[in-house]
């Protein structure tokens, strides 16, 4: 298995093989909580105007999203695992847009298969990759502001696990708590959910399912897979 790390969602079109789009803080952590709350599917959208159009045309859908870390005007909920954990989304379709993660998803047009990446379902992701055993595994970093942030740490964690190398998650957690990437969550929280969002995003292996993207016309749809 050849493992490639792509260091920007802007280069997601270069990804081939089995592609993991990584967004730990918080997009794909939130998606796991969305499915855990009972949602049937998630429609990830990169363009905000398209998201508003989908919301207008599908009023029974629930809208979740952020720009600059804050809930978007007119949306039902922000990109917050803590907020989502408190609501019932049974059988709901979710329209979902974020600043980075959803952009990576829609740009990975040359992938054979796309799944999402977050620590909360890391072992399920590892198990799935081993089962599929692709010739090429592409790990896409959606937030590349720092070369040692949470998305890079996730890519390193997955890579080491696949290669059988020892990886101590508590060291990663300690590193990220002291890293500038945590400032908007711990030092100067952007929202009332921010601190809890941070710690929930580092709740390793909380869930045992993966999230896979499937084509549906001109859109992608995210589905939960438990096997």
N, CA, C and O of each residue as an XYZ file, in Angstrom:
908
protein
N       0.845     -1.203      0.000
C       0.000      0.000      0.000
C       0.884      1.258      0.000
O       1.728      1.448      0.875
N       0.662      2.093     -0.997
C       1.382      3.362     -1.053
C       0.542      4.436     -0.379
O      -0.611      4.658     -0.750
N       1.123      5.102      0.614
C       0.403      6.136      1.356
C       0.899      7.509      0.927
O       2.087      7.818      1.020
N      -0.040      8.328      0.454
C       0.291      9.683      0.028
C      -0.437     10.693      0.919
O      -1.628     10.546      1.195
N       0.285     11.707      1.360
C      -0.322     12.769      2.151
C      -0.395     14.030      1.298
O       0.621     14.528      0.812
N      -1.596     14.531      1.126
C      -1.822     15.747      0.327
C      -2.136     16.884      1.288
O      -3.066     16.784      2.088
N      -1.367     17.959      1.215
C      -1.345     18.944      2.283
C      -2.249     20.152      2.080
O      -1.942     21.241      2.566
N      -3.343     19.977      1.376
C      -4.311     21.067      1.223
C      -5.572     20.542      0.572
O      -5.505     19.716     -0.338
N      -6.721     21.012      1.026
C      -7.967     20.635      0.358
C      -8.002     21.167     -1.067
O      -8.729     20.645     -1.911
N      -7.206     22.216     -1.337
C      -7.164     22.788     -2.678
C      -6.532     21.832     -3.692
O      -6.700     21.997     -4.900
N      -5.800     20.827     -3.187
C      -5.155     19.855     -4.069
C      -5.856     18.500     -4.013
O      -5.297     17.487     -4.433
N      -7.082     18.489     -3.494
C      -7.805     17.225     -3.336
C      -8.032     16.519     -4.673
O      -8.178     15.298     -4.716
N      -8.059     17.283     -5.751
C      -8.262     16.664     -7.074
C      -7.093     15.764     -7.477
O      -7.217     14.963     -8.403
N      -5.973     15.891     -6.792
C      -4.810     15.059     -7.091
C      -4.872     13.700     -6.405
O      -4.096     12.800     -6.722
N      -5.797     13.560     -5.469
C      -5.878     12.329     -4.687
C      -6.428     11.186     -5.515
O      -7.377     11.354     -6.281
N      -5.818     10.013     -5.352
C      -6.250      8.816     -6.051
C      -6.400      7.657     -5.077
O      -5.958      7.726     -3.930
N      -7.030      6.593     -5.555
C      -7.207      5.416     -4.730
C      -8.257      5.628     -3.665
O      -9.245      6.330     -3.881
N      -8.041      5.019     -2.514
C      -8.912      5.230     -1.360
C      -8.488      6.539     -0.700
O      -7.338      6.682     -0.284
N      -9.394      7.475     -0.605
C      -9.068      8.821     -0.120
C      -9.748      9.078      1.220
O     -10.950      8.861      1.377
N      -8.957      9.542      2.177
C      -9.483      9.938      3.478
C      -9.380     11.456      3.579
O      -8.280     12.009      3.587
N     -10.524     12.128      3.657
C     -10.548     13.582      3.825
C     -10.571     13.861      5.325
O     -11.503     13.460      6.022
N      -9.543     14.549      5.819
C      -9.366     14.727      7.265
C      -9.796     16.118      7.698
O      -9.346     17.120      7.143
N     -10.662     16.170      8.687
C     -11.002     17.431      9.348
C     -11.425     17.105     10.778
O     -12.592     16.828     11.055
N     -10.441     17.146     11.677
C     -10.656     16.763     13.071
C     -11.439     17.830     13.819
O     -12.379     17.515     14.549
N     -11.057     19.093     13.642
C     -11.695     20.236     14.315
C     -12.416     21.112     13.296
O     -11.825     22.079     12.816
N     -13.655     20.817     12.948
C     -14.475     19.855     13.620
C     -15.344     19.057     12.654
O     -16.102     18.189     13.086
N     -15.250     19.331     11.381
C     -16.271     18.881     10.425
C     -16.609     17.403     10.522
O     -17.780     17.040     10.631
N     -15.588     16.544     10.484
C     -15.909     15.122     10.386
C     -16.048     14.463     11.757
O     -16.495     13.322     11.870
N     -15.658     15.204     12.793
C     -16.080     14.827     14.141
C     -17.578     15.087     14.268
O     -18.332     14.229     14.725
N     -17.999     16.291     13.856
C     -19.420     16.644     13.905
C     -20.256     15.658     13.101
O     -21.338     15.270     13.540
N     -19.778     15.249     11.939
C     -20.530     14.293     11.119
C     -20.763     12.978     11.862
O     -21.835     12.382     11.756
N     -19.761     12.531     12.609
C     -19.942     11.309     13.391
C     -21.042     11.492     14.432
O     -21.856     10.594     14.649
N     -21.061     12.647     15.067
C     -22.100     12.922     16.060
C     -23.471     13.057     15.398
O     -24.487     12.677     15.981
N     -23.496     13.595     14.190
C     -24.753     13.694     13.442
C     -25.338     12.307     13.200
O     -26.526     12.079     13.427
N     -24.499     11.384     12.740
C     -25.006     10.029     12.490
C     -25.347      9.314     13.797
O     -26.299      8.537     13.856
N     -24.572      9.580     14.830
C     -24.879      8.972     16.123
C     -26.210      9.474     16.686
O     -26.853      8.796     17.487
N     -26.615     10.675     16.254
C     -27.897     11.237     16.684
C     -29.065     10.755     15.829
O     -30.202     11.190     16.011
N     -28.768      9.845     14.886
C     -29.831      9.189     14.140
C     -30.067      9.649     12.727
O     -30.992      9.162     12.077
N     -29.254     10.584     12.212
C     -29.471     11.098     10.856
C     -29.348      9.984      9.821
O     -28.582      9.035      9.991
N     -30.116     10.123      8.751
C     -30.091      9.134      7.669
C     -28.943      9.389      6.706
O     -28.289      8.452      6.250
N     -28.697     10.662      6.396
C     -27.648     11.015      5.435
C     -27.254     12.474      5.619
O     -27.991     13.271      6.199
N     -26.068     12.798      5.106
C     -25.556     14.163      5.126
C     -25.200     14.562      3.709
O     -24.508     13.825      3.006
N     -25.670     15.725      3.289
C     -25.291     16.270      1.985
C     -24.235     17.349      2.220
O     -24.573     18.443      2.672
N     -22.955     17.064      1.922
C     -21.901     18.058      2.112
C     -21.856     19.028      0.939
O     -21.859     18.611     -0.219
N     -21.814     20.303      1.236
C     -21.848     21.337      0.199
C     -20.709     22.322      0.438
O     -20.527     22.805      1.556
N     -19.948     22.619     -0.602
C     -18.852     23.568     -0.466
C     -19.326     25.008     -0.602
O     -18.872     25.892      0.124
N     -20.238     25.235     -1.533
C     -20.685     26.590     -1.862
C     -21.865     26.995     -0.973
O     -22.856     26.270     -0.880
N     -21.753     28.136     -0.334
C     -22.795     28.575      0.600
C     -24.097     28.908     -0.117
O     -25.176     28.623      0.404
N     -24.016     29.499     -1.286
C     -25.234     29.815     -2.045
C     -26.000     28.541     -2.400
O     -27.230     28.510     -2.341
N     -25.264     27.494     -2.770
C     -25.901     26.219     -3.071
C     -26.548     25.638     -1.816
O     -27.629     25.052     -1.876
N     -25.879     25.805     -0.692
C     -26.445     25.313      0.569
C     -27.777     26.004      0.868
O     -28.750     25.345      1.237
N     -27.821     27.319      0.709
C     -29.065     28.064      0.942
C     -30.163     27.623     -0.026
O     -31.333     27.531      0.347
N     -29.776     27.355     -1.260
C     -30.754     26.907     -2.260
C     -31.333     25.553     -1.870
O     -32.540     25.335     -1.975
N     -30.472     24.644     -1.419
C     -30.931     23.321     -1.003
C     -31.848     23.413      0.212
O     -32.842     22.693      0.311
N     -31.502     24.304      1.129
C     -32.337     24.498      2.319
C     -33.720     25.020      1.924
O     -34.741     24.566      2.440
N     -33.731     25.976      1.004
C     -34.992     26.565      0.548
C     -35.874     25.521     -0.135
O     -37.088     25.493      0.069
N     -35.256     24.669     -0.942
C     -36.017     23.684     -1.715
C     -36.339     22.409     -0.937
O     -37.148     21.590     -1.373
N     -35.694     22.254      0.218
C     -35.909     21.054      1.030
C     -36.116     21.463      2.485
O     -35.256     21.207      3.328
N     -37.237     22.088      2.784
C     -37.453     22.661      4.121
C     -37.477     21.636      5.247
O     -37.328     22.010      6.410
N     -37.660     20.357      4.937
C     -37.658     19.351      6.004
C     -36.241     18.948      6.407
O     -36.052     18.283      7.425
N     -35.256     19.344      5.620
C     -33.864     19.036      5.950
C     -33.388     19.906      7.110
O     -33.932     20.980      7.365
N     -32.373     19.425      7.798
C     -31.749     20.173      8.890
C     -30.417     20.724      8.380
O     -29.639     19.998      7.762
N     -30.157     22.000      8.638
C     -28.924     22.631      8.163
C     -27.909     22.771      9.293
O     -28.235     23.219     10.392
N     -26.676     22.379      8.996
C     -25.573     22.447      9.958
C     -24.362     23.022      9.234
O     -24.017     22.567      8.143
N     -23.717     24.016      9.832
C     -22.539     24.546      9.154
C     -21.899     25.721      9.856
O     -22.426     26.260     10.830
N     -20.733     26.106      9.328
C     -19.999     27.240      9.895
C     -19.200     27.953      8.818
O     -18.866     27.395      7.773
N     -18.912     29.200      9.117
C     -17.905     29.977      8.415
C     -17.119     30.743      9.481
O     -17.698     31.391     10.353
N     -15.797     30.656      9.394
C     -14.901     31.259     10.383
C     -15.204     30.762     11.793
O     -15.042     31.489     12.774
N     -15.646     29.510     11.873
C     -15.885     28.879     13.158
C     -17.239     29.141     13.770
O     -17.567     28.566     14.808
N     -18.035     29.998     13.154
C     -19.312     30.407     13.731
C     -20.493     29.875     12.912
O     -20.390     29.672     11.702
N     -21.603     29.659     13.595
C     -22.813     29.181     12.918
C     -23.240     30.171     11.841
O     -23.193     31.385     12.044
N     -23.650     29.649     10.715
C     -24.044     30.473      9.578
C     -25.452     31.022      9.803
O     -26.334     30.321     10.300
N     -25.642     32.262      9.435
C     -26.953     32.894      9.573
C     -28.016     32.083      8.817
O     -27.837     31.737      7.649
N     -29.109     31.792      9.500
C     -30.194     31.046      8.882
C     -30.074     29.540      9.014
O     -31.003     28.818      8.651
N     -28.961     29.048      9.520
C     -28.772     27.615      9.705
C     -29.335     27.175     11.053
O     -29.438     27.968     11.989
N     -29.694     25.902     11.132
C     -30.268     25.374     12.363
C     -29.225     25.209     13.463
O     -29.474     25.519     14.628
N     -28.047     24.711     13.069
C     -27.011     24.427     14.054
C     -25.634     24.769     13.492
O     -25.434     24.830     12.279
N     -24.696     24.991     14.405
C     -23.317     25.220     14.007
C     -22.573     23.903     13.863
O     -23.121     22.830     14.112
N     -21.332     24.004     13.463
C     -20.467     22.839     13.286
C     -19.917     22.445     14.660
O     -18.745     22.677     14.959
N     -20.765     21.856     15.480
C     -20.419     21.602     16.874
C     -20.850     20.213     17.311
O     -22.048     19.944     17.397
N     -19.895     19.318     17.593
C     -20.276     18.000     18.109
C     -21.019     18.091     19.434
O     -21.922     17.294     19.687
N     -20.659     19.041     20.280
C     -21.350     19.215     21.555
C     -22.809     19.597     21.341
O     -23.702     19.030     21.970
N     -23.050     20.555     20.457
C     -24.420     20.985     20.180
C     -25.237     19.848     19.567
O     -26.381     19.614     19.958
N     -24.641     19.146     18.603
C     -25.342     18.064     17.911
C     -25.651     16.914     18.862
O     -26.670     16.242     18.703
N     -24.793     16.679     19.840
C     -24.974     15.551     20.752
C     -26.232     15.680     21.596
O     -26.687     14.699     22.183
N     -26.792     16.866     21.662
C     -27.949     17.128     22.519
C     -29.286     17.083     21.777
O     -30.336     17.326     22.373
N     -29.251     16.775     20.482
C     -30.495     16.817     19.704
C     -30.775     15.468     19.041
O     -29.883     14.634     18.886
N     -32.027     15.282     18.660
C     -32.464     14.060     17.988
C     -32.595     14.328     16.492
O     -33.393     15.167     16.073
N     -31.821     13.622     15.700
C     -31.843     13.800     14.245
C     -32.337     12.535     13.540
O     -32.002     12.296     12.379
N     -33.111     11.750     14.222
C     -33.546     10.459     13.679
C     -34.172     10.602     12.302
O     -35.142     11.335     12.105
N     -33.581      9.871     11.345
C     -34.062      9.776      9.961
C     -33.996     11.099      9.191
O     -34.606     11.225      8.129
N     -33.279     12.061      9.705
C     -33.182     13.369      9.045
C     -32.090     13.375      7.973
O     -31.097     12.653      8.066
N     -32.303     14.214      6.952
C     -31.262     14.538      5.986
C     -30.647     15.869      6.395
O     -31.357     16.834      6.676
N     -29.319     15.908      6.425
C     -28.593     17.085      6.895
C     -27.890     17.767      5.732
O     -27.178     17.117      4.966
N     -28.085     19.057      5.597
C     -27.311     19.867      4.647
C     -26.164     20.476      5.429
O     -26.383     21.186      6.410
N     -24.938     20.201      4.995
C     -23.747     20.458      5.818
C     -22.689     21.212      5.015
O     -22.300     20.779      3.930
N     -22.226     22.334      5.549
C     -21.163     23.082      4.879
C     -20.205     23.674      5.896
O     -20.627     24.196      6.929
N     -18.904     23.590      5.600
C     -17.874     24.125      6.493
C     -16.803     24.834      5.681
O     -16.850     24.864      4.451
N     -15.839     25.403      6.390
C     -14.819     26.213      5.728
C     -13.750     25.397      5.015
O     -13.095     25.901      4.103
N     -13.564     24.142      5.419
C     -12.482     23.356      4.832
C     -12.893     21.928      4.486
O     -12.703     21.483      3.354
N     -13.454     21.212      5.454
C     -13.733     19.788      5.253
C     -14.609     19.489      4.063
O     -14.291     18.603      3.268
N     -15.710     20.209      3.921
C     -16.617     19.933      2.803
C     -15.990     20.307      1.463
O     -16.324     19.719      0.434
N     -15.085     21.279      1.474
C     -14.382     21.632      0.241
C     -13.486     20.496     -0.218
O     -13.387     20.213     -1.412
N     -12.829     19.841      0.746
C     -12.000     18.691      0.402
C     -12.807     17.568     -0.201
O     -12.369     16.920     -1.151
N     -13.988     17.332      0.349
C     -14.842     16.265     -0.154
C     -15.230     16.474     -1.613
O     -15.067     15.580     -2.443
N     -15.740     17.653     -1.915
C     -16.277     17.874     -3.256
C     -15.163     18.005     -4.304
O     -15.416     17.857     -5.499
N     -13.939     18.279     -3.859
C     -12.842     18.434     -4.820
C     -12.105     17.130     -5.109
O     -11.281     17.075     -6.023
N     -12.391     16.083     -4.342
C     -11.671     14.809     -4.534
C     -12.309     14.014     -5.665
O     -12.763     12.886     -5.469
N     -12.335     14.608     -6.831
C     -13.099     14.064     -7.962
C     -12.439     12.864     -8.628
O     -13.091     12.140     -9.381
N     -11.146     12.642     -8.358
C     -10.449     11.529     -9.005
C     -10.243     10.335     -8.077
O      -9.503      9.406     -8.401
N     -10.893     10.369     -6.940
C     -10.779      9.271     -5.985
C     -11.573      8.055     -6.440
O     -12.612      8.183     -7.088
N     -11.075      6.884     -6.095
C     -11.847      5.664     -6.320
C     -12.926      5.527     -5.252
O     -14.015      5.011     -5.504
N     -12.599      6.001     -4.059
C     -13.497      5.872     -2.914
C     -13.113      6.961     -1.910
O     -11.933      7.267     -1.735
N     -14.117      7.539     -1.256
C     -13.863      8.625     -0.300
C     -14.499      8.296      1.040
O     -15.678      7.953      1.117
N     -13.689      8.408      2.108
C     -14.221      8.334      3.460
C     -13.708      9.546      4.240
O     -12.755     10.206      3.825
N     -14.346      9.827      5.367
C     -13.934     10.968      6.179
C     -12.976     10.521      7.277
O     -12.912      9.343      7.631
N     -12.224     11.504      7.812
C     -11.234     11.188      8.834
C     -11.350     12.049     10.070
O     -11.382     13.276      9.980
N     -11.416     11.396     11.249
C     -11.430     12.085     12.533
C     -10.994     11.091     13.604
O     -11.094      9.880     13.407
N     -10.516     11.595     14.724
C     -10.057     10.706     15.782
C     -11.192      9.906     16.413
O     -10.976      8.799     16.906
N     -12.397     10.464     16.398
C     -13.500      9.795     17.100
C     -13.884      8.452     16.489
O     -14.546      7.649     17.146
N     -13.486      8.194     15.257
C     -13.717      6.878     14.657
C     -12.453      6.344     13.977
O     -12.524      5.663     12.953
N     -11.309      6.661     14.559
C     -10.024      6.331     13.941
C      -9.832      4.832     13.733
O      -9.415      4.410     12.654
N     -10.126      4.029     14.738
C      -9.885      2.590     14.601
C     -10.793      1.967     13.550
O     -10.379      1.065     12.823
N     -12.028      2.447     13.472
C     -12.928      1.960     12.428
C     -12.371      2.287     11.046
O     -12.482      1.481     10.121
N     -11.776      3.461     10.907
C     -11.151      3.868      9.646
C      -9.965      2.958      9.323
O      -9.816      2.495      8.192
N      -9.136      2.713     10.315
C      -7.968      1.841     10.135
C      -8.411      0.437      9.720
O      -7.837     -0.161      8.809
N      -9.426     -0.075     10.392
C      -9.923     -1.412     10.058
C     -10.452     -1.463      8.626
O     -10.249     -2.447      7.915
N     -11.125     -0.404      8.215
C     -11.683     -0.366      6.870
C     -10.573     -0.310      5.822
O     -10.644     -0.986      4.796
N      -9.559      0.493      6.087
C      -8.436      0.599      5.150
C      -7.742     -0.759      5.011
O      -7.411     -1.182      3.903
N      -7.527     -1.426      6.120
C      -6.878     -2.745      6.082
C      -7.723     -3.735      5.298
O      -7.196     -4.544      4.534
N      -9.032     -3.667      5.489
C      -9.931     -4.568      4.781
C      -9.908     -4.312      3.278
O      -9.890     -5.250      2.482
N      -9.910     -3.051      2.900
C      -9.907     -2.698      1.476
C      -8.532     -2.902      0.844
O      -8.427     -3.244     -0.334
N      -7.486     -2.690      1.630
C      -6.102     -2.864      1.184
C      -5.851     -2.231     -0.189
O      -5.476     -2.928     -1.132
N      -6.056     -0.921     -0.305
C      -5.909     -0.266     -1.614
C      -4.440     -0.170     -2.044
O      -3.533     -0.162     -1.211
N      -4.233     -0.101     -3.338
C      -2.871      0.117     -3.827
C      -2.379      1.499     -3.425
O      -1.211      1.678     -3.079
N      -3.293      2.488     -3.476
C      -2.948      3.852     -3.095
C      -3.927      4.332     -2.031
O      -5.143      4.244     -2.195
N      -3.368      4.843     -0.937
C      -4.159      5.484      0.108
C      -3.752      6.950      0.150
O      -2.590      7.271      0.398
N      -4.713      7.836     -0.091
C      -4.432      9.279     -0.067
C      -5.074      9.894      1.167
O      -6.275      9.752      1.397
N      -4.255     10.579      1.955
C      -4.726     11.269      3.158
C      -4.677     12.769      2.889
O      -3.605     13.336      2.679
N      -5.838     13.402      2.897
C      -5.907     14.832      2.562
C      -6.044     15.665      3.827
O      -6.991     15.506      4.597
N      -5.080     16.554      4.025
C      -5.099     17.503      5.133
C      -5.939     18.703      4.697
O      -5.570     19.392      3.746
N      -7.050     18.965      5.366
C      -7.872     20.103      4.940
C      -7.445     21.404      5.600
O      -7.596     22.472      5.007
N      -6.913     21.336      6.819
C      -6.423     22.536      7.503
C      -4.909     22.454      7.588
O      -4.372     21.710      8.408
N      -4.212     23.219      6.739
C      -2.752     23.132      6.687
C      -2.070     24.405      7.180
O      -0.951     24.713      6.770
N      -2.743     25.137      8.056
C      -2.151     26.372      8.582
C      -0.856     26.082      9.332
O       0.105     26.847      9.258
N      -0.847     24.956     10.061
C       0.347     24.517     10.779
C       0.704     23.106     10.325
O      -0.180     22.302     10.026
N       2.000     22.808     10.275
C       2.440     21.502      9.793
C       2.393     20.430     10.874
O       2.752     19.280     10.624
N       1.955     20.799     12.066
C       1.856     19.816     13.157
C       0.526     19.955     13.889
O       0.432     19.703     15.090
N      -0.507     20.362     13.140
C      -1.813     20.548     13.784
C      -2.570     19.227     13.862
O      -2.008     18.161     13.613
N      -3.859     19.311     14.211
C      -4.651     18.110     14.466
C      -4.829     17.219     13.237
O      -4.856     15.995     13.362
N      -4.951     17.818     12.057
C      -5.133     17.012     10.851
C      -3.856     16.281     10.468
O      -3.897     15.129     10.037
N      -2.716     16.959     10.625
C      -1.432     16.294     10.385
C      -1.206     15.184     11.408
O      -0.705     14.111     11.071
N      -1.580     15.451     12.663
C      -1.420     14.442     13.708
C      -2.283     13.212     13.414
O      -1.880     12.080     13.682
N      -3.462     13.448     12.863
C      -4.326     12.325     12.500
C      -3.696     11.514     11.373
O      -3.664     10.285     11.434
N      -3.196     12.193     10.351
C      -2.555     11.503      9.224
C      -1.369     10.680      9.713
O      -1.165      9.549      9.273
N      -0.589     11.255     10.624
C       0.558     10.537     11.188
C       0.096      9.337     12.003
O       0.690      8.261     11.933
N      -0.966      9.527     12.775
C      -1.500      8.450     13.610
C      -1.964      7.275     12.751
O      -1.633      6.123     13.031
N      -2.726      7.572     11.712
C      -3.223      6.526     10.814
C      -2.064      5.808     10.120
O      -2.036      4.579     10.043
N      -1.115      6.591      9.621
C       0.035      6.020      8.918
C       0.829      5.091      9.826
O       1.176      3.978      9.430
N       1.117      5.543     11.034
C       1.884      4.716     11.970
C       1.140      3.436     12.329
O       1.740      2.365     12.411
N      -0.164      3.549     12.543
C      -0.953      2.372     12.887
C      -0.939      1.355     11.748
O      -0.820      0.153     11.983
N      -1.059      1.842     10.522
C      -1.054      0.941      9.370
C       0.305      0.272      9.182
O       0.389     -0.846      8.674
N       1.364      0.960      9.592
C       2.717      0.416      9.460
C       3.167     -0.355     10.692
O       4.285     -0.868     10.736
N       2.289     -0.435     11.696
C       2.623     -1.184     12.894
C       3.575     -0.482     13.831
O       4.217     -1.122     14.664
N       3.674      0.839     13.705
C       4.562      1.610     14.571
C       3.826      2.056     15.832
O       2.625      2.322     15.803
N       4.560      2.133     16.928
C       3.959      2.543     18.196
C       3.544      4.009     18.142
O       4.313      4.870     17.714
N       2.337      4.274     18.576
C       1.813      5.637     18.605
C       1.062      5.834     19.911
O       0.143      5.077     20.224
N       1.449      6.848     20.672
C       0.808      7.113     21.954
C      -0.138      8.295     21.777
O       0.296      9.435     21.609
N      -1.416      8.012     21.816
C      -2.395      9.063     21.543
C      -2.363     10.166     22.592
O      -2.576     11.330     22.254
N      -2.110      9.844     23.829
C      -2.067     10.877     24.876
C      -1.002     11.929     24.589
O      -1.160     13.093     24.959
N       0.081     11.522     23.930
C       1.119     12.494     23.538
C       0.565     13.453     22.480
O       0.847     14.651     22.511
N      -0.214     12.922     21.555
C      -0.854     13.763     20.537
C      -1.821     14.742     21.194
O      -1.827     15.932     20.876
N      -2.631     14.235     22.104
C      -3.611     15.075     22.792
C      -2.939     16.195     23.566
O      -3.375     17.345     23.505
N      -1.872     15.864     24.299
C      -1.130     16.880     25.052
C      -0.541     17.929     24.121
O      -0.591     19.127     24.403
N       0.011     17.470     23.022
C       0.588     18.384     22.025
C      -0.465     19.359     21.497
O      -0.211     20.560     21.404
N      -1.630     18.848     21.157
C      -2.673     19.691     20.569
C      -3.283     20.650     21.589
O      -3.702     21.747     21.220
N      -3.342     20.270     22.837
C      -3.852     21.163     23.878
C      -2.961     22.381     24.057
O      -3.422     23.441     24.481
N      -1.684     22.225     23.731
C      -0.714     23.309     23.876
C      -0.424     24.014     22.556
O       0.394     24.933     22.505
N      -1.089     23.587     21.498
C      -0.820     24.089     20.142
C      -1.728     25.280     19.832
O      -2.845     25.345     20.345
N      -1.268     26.225     19.002
C      -2.106     27.370     18.623
C      -3.453     26.979     18.021
O      -4.404     27.758     18.072
N      -3.540     25.779     17.450
C      -4.800     25.339     16.864
C      -5.922     25.241     17.895
O      -7.101     25.271     17.544
N      -5.544     25.124     19.176
C      -6.544     24.997     20.239
C      -6.988     26.340     20.804
O      -7.910     26.387     21.618
N      -6.348     27.440     20.387
C      -6.627     28.746     20.998
C      -8.101     29.132     20.917
O      -8.673     29.589     21.906
N      -8.717     28.955     19.761
C     -10.111     29.336     19.590
C     -11.094     28.415     20.296
O     -12.303     28.645     20.294
N     -10.547     27.370     20.898
C     -11.378     26.435     21.657
C     -11.126     26.543     23.161
O     -12.063     26.497     23.958
N      -9.869     26.684     23.536
C      -9.517     26.648     24.955
C      -9.158     28.010     25.548
O      -9.662     28.367     26.613
N      -8.296     28.776     24.877
C      -7.870     30.075     25.427
C      -8.936     31.148     25.285
O      -9.311     31.800     26.260
N      -9.410     31.322     24.086
C     -10.447     32.325     23.805
C     -11.547     31.655     22.986
O     -11.596     31.819     21.767
N     -12.421     30.909     23.636
C     -13.444     30.119     22.925
C     -14.322     30.980     22.021
O     -14.840     32.016     22.437
N     -14.476     30.534     20.785
C     -15.294     31.262     19.811
C     -16.782     31.131     20.107
O     -17.556     32.046     19.828
N     -17.176     30.016     20.661
C     -18.592     29.766     20.956
C     -18.722     29.162     22.350
O     -17.727     28.791     22.972
N     -19.942     29.069     22.825
C     -20.177     28.473     24.144
C     -19.915     26.979     24.147
O     -19.777     26.374     25.210
N     -19.844     26.378     22.962
C     -19.585     24.942     22.853
C     -18.114     24.628     22.598
O     -17.729     23.459     22.576
N     -17.291     25.651     22.405
C     -15.945     25.454     21.864
C     -15.064     24.524     22.705
O     -14.430     23.618     22.165
N     -15.023     24.740     24.003
C     -14.153     23.908     24.844
C     -14.557     22.439     24.776
O     -13.720     21.553     24.604
N     -15.842     22.209     24.913
C     -16.335     20.834     24.856
C     -16.132     20.245     23.463
O     -15.833     19.057     23.337
N     -16.288     21.052     22.421
C     -16.041     20.594     21.053
C     -14.622     20.059     20.905
O     -14.390     19.024     20.280
N     -13.683     20.786     21.494
C     -12.278     20.394     21.386
C     -12.049     19.022     22.003
O     -11.458     18.140     21.379
N     -12.514     18.853     23.210
C     -12.275     17.586     23.900
C     -13.057     16.431     23.279
O     -12.573     15.300     23.256
N     -14.240     16.699     22.786
C     -14.993     15.650     22.096
C     -14.277     15.224     20.817
O     -14.308     14.050     20.447
N     -13.636     16.171     20.145
C     -12.921     15.865     18.904
C     -11.700     14.982     19.144
O     -11.193     14.344     18.221
N     -11.239     14.952     20.379
C     -10.087     14.122     20.733
C     -10.498     12.919     21.575
O      -9.670     12.328     22.268
N     -11.758     12.565     21.513
C     -12.262     11.388     22.221
C     -12.048     10.173     21.325
O     -12.943      9.760     20.587
N     -10.864      9.618     21.404
C     -10.413      8.580     20.476
C     -11.340      7.364     20.463
O     -11.693      6.812     21.506
N     -11.722      6.967     19.248
C     -12.493      5.730     19.019
C     -13.827      5.712     19.765
O     -14.260      4.662     20.239
N     -14.459      6.840     19.865
C     -15.780      6.913     20.487
C     -16.822      6.137     19.674
O     -17.755      5.555     20.228
N     -16.641      6.142     18.350
C     -17.594      5.494     17.455
C     -16.911      4.387     16.670
O     -15.707      4.437     16.419
N     -17.703      3.377     16.281
C     -17.126      2.233     15.570
C     -17.651      2.109     14.143
O     -17.732      1.007     13.602
N     -18.005      3.233     13.538
C     -18.449      3.212     12.147
C     -17.597      4.172     11.322
O     -16.916      5.046     11.859
N     -17.651      3.988     10.011
C     -17.000      4.932      9.106
C     -18.071      5.736      8.381
O     -19.252      5.389      8.404
N     -17.639      6.810      7.741
C     -18.531      7.634      6.922
C     -17.977      7.650      5.500
O     -16.828      8.021      5.263
N     -18.819      7.242      4.573
C     -18.390      7.134      3.178
C     -19.192      8.098      2.306
O     -20.386      8.303      2.524
N     -18.521      8.686      1.318
C     -19.179      9.582      0.368
C     -19.603      8.818     -0.875
O     -18.843      8.010     -1.409
N     -20.821      9.080     -1.329
C     -21.335      8.462     -2.543
C     -21.874      9.539     -3.473
O     -22.387     10.561     -3.018
N     -21.758      9.313     -4.751
C     -22.288     10.237     -5.752
C     -23.808     10.114     -5.832
O     -24.357      9.012     -5.840
N     -24.469     11.260     -5.889
C     -25.921     11.280     -6.063
C     -26.237     12.450     -6.989
O     -26.423     13.581     -6.542
N     -26.294     12.158     -8.279
C     -26.439     13.220     -9.268
C     -25.216     14.120     -9.246
O     -24.089     13.645     -9.383
N     -25.432     15.405     -9.075
C     -24.328     16.360     -9.016
C     -23.819     16.584     -7.594
O     -22.905     17.378     -7.373
N     -24.411     15.885     -6.640
C     -24.044     16.076     -5.241
C     -23.354     14.837     -4.694
O     -23.434     13.753     -5.270
N     -22.667     15.024     -3.557
C     -22.180     13.910     -2.767
C     -23.143     13.696     -1.606
O     -23.765     14.641     -1.120
N     -23.258     12.468     -1.173
C     -24.051     12.151      0.003
C     -23.181     11.308      0.931
O     -22.560     10.337      0.497
N     -23.139     11.678      2.198
C     -22.401     10.908      3.190
C     -23.336      9.921      3.860
O     -24.457     10.257      4.242
N     -22.847      8.684      3.996
C     -23.607      7.617      4.632
C     -22.768      6.967      5.727
O     -21.539      6.939      5.663
N     -23.450      6.458      6.708
C     -22.796      5.725      7.791
C     -22.686      4.253      7.421
O     -23.641      3.653      6.928
N     -21.496      3.672      7.667
C     -21.291      2.246      7.443
C     -20.704      1.636      8.712
O     -19.657      2.060      9.201
N     -21.408      0.629      9.230
C     -21.002      0.005     10.479
C     -20.127     -1.220     10.275
O     -19.615     -1.784     11.242
N     -19.949     -1.637      9.027
C     -19.110     -2.811      8.773
C     -18.020     -2.461      7.787
O     -17.205     -3.315      7.440
